[in-house]
């Protein structure tokens, strides 16, 4: 499990409104990248107002894996 870190959340979200797009980053340790490579990988949203679980295709996982390998 790798949790997202929100950026500019305090600036973008106000009591009366929230933006349609939130920017998130994920920090992976080298061993987590190895697990990611083996798959399967799921993107999970676990929020009281919205729940979703989507498995990444091998193609998407491969593209993201290239980014993870380049960043480490």
Order of alpha helices (4+ residues) and beta strands (2+ residues): beta-alpha-beta-alpha-beta-beta-alpha
